[in-house]
Amino acid sequence: MFGAALYFEPSIGPRTYEMETRLILQKNFLDDKLVLAANATLAQEFRRLHGDPDADPTAVDFHDHWDKETDVNFGFAASYRIVSNWALGAEIQNEREWAGLNPFDSGKRTNEAWYLGPTIHYGGEKFFVTLTALWQLPVAQDFANSGADSFVVHGITNADDFENLRIRLKVGFYF
C-alpha cells in the first residue's frame, strides 16, 4: 500500500500569521507490519514584534514591525508492528530556518538542527495513540551568528523554536 497526502494549516492570531504546507508519503510492507513515512514541510510565518527602544533608531528593530520567517522541515520514520495493535519505530527530522520568505536564498539561512528518537504506537479499533520523543543531535548550525554570538553550544542550538527534547503525543478517534 502507498499513500500520499497534501496538508494545509493556516494559523491566524493577533500577532502571528502562518501557512504550513506539508507533503506526506507512506509505504507499507510485509502485510502492513512495516511502515515507512516521509514528510516535507514548508511553513511561512509573520510575527508582529514590538520595537526595541534600546536599538539604533535607524534600525528595523527600533520600530514595531512584522518579522518574516520560513521553516523547511524533512522527516523520515519507520515503524514495525511487534504484536497486534502495537508498533515500535524511530524518527529523524531535519529543521531549517530562513529569515524572510525565500527558502532558496542561502544568504538568509539562520539555523539548522537534526532530531532523532523512538516512537511507540497503539492502534485500537476506535482510536490510536502515538508517543514520540526526539532529541536534538549535536550537529546544529547557526548561520546568522558566529563566535560568542552563536546560539550553538556543544553542537546543540538554543535558538527560538529549537528545543533540546521534543515530546509529541498524537491521539485520534475513528468515526
N, C-alpha and C positions, 0 to 999 in steps of 0.2 A: 504494500500500500504506500502511496506517495501523496502527500498533502501540501498545499500551498495556501497562504492567506496573506492578504494585504490589510493592514490595520491603521486606522487614523484616530488620533486622540487629540482634540483641541482642549486647551486649558485656558480659562479666562478668569482673571482675578483683578482686584483693584489696582495692583502694581505689577502684574505679570500676565503676559500672553505667550502661549506656546502652542506649536503644532508639531506633534510627533507622528511620524510615518514609519511603519515597520513592515518589512517583508519577512514572513515566517515560512520555513521549509521543513518538512518532516518526511522521513523514510523509515518504514517498519520492516524488520527482517525476522526470520526464524519464527514464523507463525505469530508475529506481533510481540515476541518476547524481548527483542532488541529494538530500541527506538533511537534513531539519530535525528538531531534537530539543529537548525541554524537560523539565526535571526540577524538581520541588518536593520539598524535604526538610524533615522535622521530626525533630529529634534532641533527646531529653531525657536529661540525664545527672546522675548523683550522683557526687561526688568526695569521698572522705574526706580532710579536711585536718587537719594537726596544729595544735594550739593555739600561739599566739604568746605566749610568756611576757612580752614587752615591751608587749603590748596592755593596754588597760584591763581589769581583772578582771571588770567587768560586761558587757564586750562579747562577742559570739558568738565572735570570732576568738581570744579568750583560751583557750578550751577546744577539744579535738578536736571536730570537727563534720562533718556532711555538707553540702557546698556543692551547691546545685541550679542547673542552667543549662539553658536551651533555646536551640537554634540553629534558625533557619529560613533555608534557602538556596534560591535560584532560579537555575537555569542554562538558558541557551539556546545552541544550537550549530547550525552549518551546515557541511556538507562537500560537496565536489564531486569525483567520480571523474575524475581527469585522464587517466589511462591505465589499462589493465587492471590490477586489483588495487590501485591506488594512489589515495588521495584526500587532498586538502588542505582545510583548513577553519579555522574560527575559533570561539571560545567566549567567552561572557561569563557571569560569575557574580556574584550578589549574596549576601553572607553577613551575617546579622543575629543578634545575641545578646541574650538577656534573662537577668537574674538571676531565679531561680525557675523554675517550670514553666508559667507562663501567658504565652504569646506575645501575648495580646490586652491585656495591661496595659502601656500605653505608658510609665507611670512606672517600669517595671523594665527598659526598654531599656538596654543597656550599650554596644554597639559595632555599627558597620555599615561594610562595605567592599565595593568592587567590584573584580573581576579581569577581565582581558581578555588573550587570547593566541591563537596559532596551534595547529593540530593537524595531524599527518600520520598517515596510516593505511595499513597494508598488510594486505590480506585475501587469504590464500592458500587453497588447497584444504583444508588440515588445521589451519590456525592463523591467528590475526590478531595484529597488534601496533599499538597506538595510542600516540603520544607527544604530550603536551600541555604547553605552557609558559604559565603565567598570571601576569601581572604585576599587582600591586595598583595601581589607578588613584588619583591624588591627590585623592580626593573623600571620604575616610573621615570618620566622625563618632564621637566619644566622648561618649555621653550621660550616663555615670556620673561623669565627671571634667571639670573645666574649668580654664582658665588653665594655670598651671605644672604642675598635676597631670594634665593631659590626656595620653593616650598618643598623640595625633595630632601629628605633626611634618611640616610642609610637605604636609599633606593625606594622609599615609600613617599608618595606625595601627600601633603596635608592641605592641598588647595581645596577651595569650595567644591562640593559635590563629589569628593573622592574620600570615601570612608576607608578605614583600615579593615573593617569587617562589615559585610552586608549580610543581613539575615532576611530572607523572604519567605512568607507563608502565603500560599495560594489555596483558597477553598472555593470549590464550585459545586453547584447543585444541578442535577439533570431534571429537566421538566419537559 
